Every structure is written in structure tokens, then in C-alpha cells.
Amino acid sequence: MLTHYLKASIEDIENLIELTIQDIKDIKEAKHQAIFDRTKIKNDLVHSFEHKKSLLDNELLKLVNANKNKELEDLLSDSQKEMLGSIKDKLLILKSKNKEYARFVVTVSEFYNSLLDSVFPRDMEGYQKANHKPASLLKVRA
């Protein structure tokens, strides 16, 4: 079961990396609907990975508890050790891609916020900006 959980976890991470790369490509091309459509898929993959990681943790604990005299490293096969290393490497890649994506998200958000502020200015209430009041633009003076 341990090997199965390792393989499934790697697969989830790889899928998340691919979807994040696609999100980066789409945000560059302003294909926001495609990004929104993938959000549920990504959330489901994250939950799936978290569940598999929990199962993986439980299997590792069972293995260690059953063999208290040995180190975990001695209990795992070479392929299992390699898969654990692969999970770590792929998680680092995912982290890097998420950071790259986040930079684009912040940039796009700032652009839209500044555009919104220029069309519908906000008043300052102390140190905080008040909400936009677009309805005020629709008032007609007769």
C-alpha cells in the first residue's frame, strides 16, 4: 500500500504542476475564464493529495511501530526512498510555479484595482479607502 500511496501522491503533484503551468500561460493571455474553470479541479487535487499524504503518513507510522528497532530508512526499499525524494522535488517545483503564478495574480489584481479606482474613485476614510460607489455616476442632474 505504501508504494501505491507514493505513486498516487506523485501523480497528484504532477497534475497540480501541469495545471499551474497552464494557469500561468492563460493569465498571460488574459484567459481568465479558463483559470476559473480549473479552480475546482485544482482544489479537488489538493484535497486528494492531502488525503493520500495522510494515508501515507499512517502507513509509515505502522511500519515504524511494527519495527521499533530499525530506522525508517532501513525499512524502505530503494524505489520507495526514490519516490519520497521525487515527492520532495516535485513539491519544490510546485512551490516555485505557485510563486510565479502568484506574481502574475498580484499584478493583474493591481491593474484591475487601479483601473476601477480611475473609473470609480474612492474617498479616503482615515487611512482606509471607502468602497466604490458606482451608483453615484448614474445620478442624472435635470
Secondary structure, DSSP 8 states (H G I E B T S, - for coil): -HHHHHHHHHHHHHHHHHHHHHHHHHHHTT-HHHHHHHHHHHHHHHHHHHHHHHHHHHHHHHHHHHTTTS-HHHHS-HHHHHHHHHHHHHHHHHHHHHHHHHHHHHHHHHHHHHHHHHHS---EETTEE----GGGGG----
